[in-house]
Amino acid sequence: MFRRAVISWVGLCLLLLFPACTPRAARPVVAPEGPEDLARRYLDAWARNDVAAQRKGLLDAPADFDAQQARWRQDLGVVASRFERPELEADDGVTAVVRFRGVHTLRGLGDWEVESRLRFERKGPRWGLRWTPEVLHPAARPGDRFGRNRSWGPRGALLDADGDPLTVPGEVIRIGVMPGRVKDRAAVASVLQAQLGVDPARVLAALNAANVQPEQFVAFIDVRPERYQQVRAVLAPVPGIFFRKKPARLTPAEGFAAHTLGRVGEVTAEALQLLGLPYQAGDVVGLSGLERAQERTLAGRPSGEVRLLRRSGDSEVLYRFDGEPGRDVRTTLRMDVQAAAEAALMDVTWPAALVAVDTSTGQVLAVASRPLGEALHRALTGRYPPGSTFKVVTAEALLANGLKPDSRVDCPLEVTAGRKRFRNFESEVLGTTTLRRAFALSCNTTFIQLESKLDPSALQDATRRFGFGVAYDVGLPSPGATFPEPRDDAERASSVMGQGRVLVTPLHMATVAAAADSGVWHAPSLLADADAGPEARLSPGTPKALRELMRAVVTEGTAKSAASVAGLMGKTGTAEFGTSVPPETHAWFVGVRGGIGFAVFVEGGGVGGRVAVPLAIRFLKALDAPGALSLKHDDAS
């Protein structure tokens, strides 16, 4: 009994003491990092441009290590580095060599691939990197530096449809002031405004700026040589005004297809971000128009070299970037048609546009927007109600459903649709007449009545035959035309005469006129080598009747002032907009002659027959004028 009790007591003691008697778990021994681990750590830090972390793993780091890294990046324009997984090449337990491959992205040039080595030494239980310039490149030695050069080849030209250049190298005259030479600031501001349209407030603000230096040349405007010759005699005597020559890309004449061709200049921060490699600050690039849209083709790629500059003064080419010269881009523009468009809008003070297209292909022959000093390319991107020019589409729907030009129709003073009254322009009443005459005189009430008897889808189908709602690539941004399904009878009646929510660009209305002539709607294009875009065929038999209706507009209708222009067919339009009473109106005329479909638009200009038609006449007369084909940079060289 006593023996059993002693044994139990001893067992209990052992149980109570066991946790205290159990030895503590030993801490794991962390093996020193090997050369490959250290190489990965070093390269990761290099990729992050973390110089402090790079230096941390070095043995006897050079005193100027940080400066060498910074100089390497700056001299080569390194913007990023990335590395493949390093590989151990040799390890004798005391020294080790790790091979690695790096790809360095050089600003404005591209990727430079370098294979080199990291050399490690063991000091006691630990490894360290023995750094030399060989890490940067296997050919580099202490005291060497890196350098680079870079250059663009000649920029390609924008060509017309015949292959003749629309842009050529030349020079402009930059006009500005030296603040320290100015005697009368108000006089300087006044003469620059009077002769060149420079905002006086801009001039005075520049002259009064706190950071402007007395002998600093402050530029305000660049002008072509011919314009400079016109204003020099007035500007030169004014103290403080100076002139500087500057290389430039010139078009055949001042303002010639300005919005379409665009301009070049030093790359902006926004453009640089969009363009990316191989561009860098200071590059001259396309800033607008086709110069911007075709930048990659026109500019090509820059060439360059990475060089190792020896302490001895010698240098060695480590890598070459093979550039590409810029390539020409052929447009569809015809020099004579574009010159005629410019002549038509020469002295127009209202915002305006004129577009001409080839009726058989949809290729854009001319496109002009005004004002020149405004960035909006309203010919391509402005969207407006087409007004009665849309009756070309409505008429096609009616003709497709059985009406003829001689069909008898009614033209009352007003009609009601969806509880809304619609009247004719200037309260015109034709009574019982023909479709031809109602179209020629643009009777709203006739077309509202006739269309209301059609299936609701008939007009919608006709719009698709004329490219409404069709996406296409012109070569520059252009949203095309939209015909939303009418929400009620009143909006349906408005849509019949090109109001409501119907919106078009002047470019698209030129294609509508062209389709009425050829019988096929072609998507427009500005680039000669572009693939053919969408197209649609009008209903059988309608093109001939449409041509008859459009000819009547000129011979006996709202465009009768153009009756002397042989072969002209067209349709006027006066499109209401805004909320004023009476409403303001845009002036339109779309026409066809000699295989050219065109649209003339004057924003807020008034009545189409009185404002747009005279511009169309001027356009066609300029196109017919002797020597219209002779404009080949004569005044730009």
Secondary structure, 3 states (H helix, E strand, C coil): CHHHHHHHHHHHHHHHHHHHHCCCCCCCCCCCCCHHHHHHHHHHHHHHCCHHHHHHCECCCCCCHHHHHHHHHHHHCEEEEEECCCEEEEECCCEEEEEEEEEEEECCCEEEEEEEEEEEEEECCEEEECCCHHHCCCCCCCCCEEEEEEECCCCCCEECCCCCECCEEEEEEEEEECHHHCCCHHHHHHHHHHHHCCCHHHHHHHHHCCCCCCCCCEEEEEECHHHHHHHHHHHCCCCCEEEEEEEEEECCCCCCCHHHHCCEEECCHHHHHHHCCCCCCCCEEECCHHHHHCHHHHHCECEEEEEEECCCCCEEEEEEECCECCCCEEECCCHHHHHHHHHHCCCCCCCEEEEEEECCCCEEEEEEEECCCCCCCHHHHCCECCHHHHHHHHHHHHHHCCCCCCCEEEECCEEEECCEEEECHHHCCCEEEEHHHHHHCCCHHHHHHHHHCCCHHHHHHHHHHCCCCCCCCCCCCCCCCECCCCCCHHHHHHHHCCCCCCEECHHHHHHHHHHHHHCEEECCECECCCCCCCEEECCCCHHHHHHHHHHHHHHHCCCHHHCCCCCCEEEEEEEEECCCCCCEEEEEEEEEECCEEEEEEECCCCCHHHHHHHHHHHHHHHHHCCCCCCCCCCCCC
